[in-house]
């Protein structure tokens, strides 16, 4: 297992992170899985033994049950130096202040998550989604308070747009608050939207990148194929609608190529998709989830898979997103003065 620095920090995390949305099976999360304590423990031990040192969860997963299961599994002990990441922002009660990124909600949510997971500190605490109603000054001050009180070690965000991240970083710098060290985003061969703003920002501002649902909800696992119904037991079979598929033919062209490369290498399509991600700058770690040992063992093997330049180029080409304005203008008129961050997106278009 490889370990990479998480953004502009001294914290090293494994290139594979264990996701826990399949823990609990309460409410909407039941579509992803309903693992109890015994099954979760078996999978947590499997991941830790493979070198995974970060477990990612959120208070909204099964309405807190996923965090409770982690608490039961770990029993307040951090085997193998395992790190815990959680998130807050979504509705967690019936009250008007049981949602959002206010000081009231974030501090209460963090304290409740600590109790559920039977721990004194959350290593990475992430804003799960943007809150356009709460002033960022209040949000960043609340996160800063949690760090200074020793309840949280590092902070990050998830599902922010580019301007949201830049505004938050600006507030932190101006007010001398602790800043985000990472963002957790959706980014796959099928959905490369993050290349326009989020990945260049990560390079420029020193943010680590964790990728959620790196197999597009299982669509890139190789189990879903062109002109075939979703396999029984899959998220899509259960009615899962994330991520949205805008071009189905493009999706199946990507899947066909993944399967072809996988067959030639004697590995799974899922491993090829994950290996492509781990070779993209500035990806730090992919968050994998599942319900079975076989799923986790297969995904974990991606950490050791290196794709050839020809394989990577073929995958790049079949999944290449269109170049939007102002980027096509910058490619045409500013290619002599592009930064490393600019080249995160434009470099591949200059080569084509």
Secondary structure as UniProt FT lines:
FT   STRAND          3..5
FT   STRAND          12..14
FT   STRAND          16..19
FT   TURN            21..22
FT   HELIX           27..31
FT   HELIX           37..49
FT   TURN            50..51
FT   STRAND          54..56
FT   TURN            59..60
FT   HELIX           61..64
FT   HELIX           65..74
FT   TURN            75..76
FT   HELIX           79..81
FT   STRAND          83..88
FT   TURN            96..97
FT   HELIX           103..116
FT   TURN            117..118
FT   STRAND          122..127
FT   HELIX           136..148
FT   TURN            149..150
FT   STRAND          152..158
FT   HELIX           162..175
FT   STRAND          180..186
FT   HELIX           193..195
FT   TURN            196..197
FT   HELIX           198..205
FT   STRAND          208..212
FT   TURN            214..215
FT   HELIX           216..218
FT   TURN            219..220
FT   TURN            226..227
FT   TURN            232..233
FT   TURN            235..239
FT   HELIX           248..265
FT   HELIX           269..278
FT   TURN            281..282
FT   STRAND          283..288
FT   HELIX           293..300
FT   HELIX           301..304
FT   HELIX           309..319
FT   TURN            325..326
FT   HELIX           327..333
FT   HELIX           335..337
FT   HELIX           340..351
//
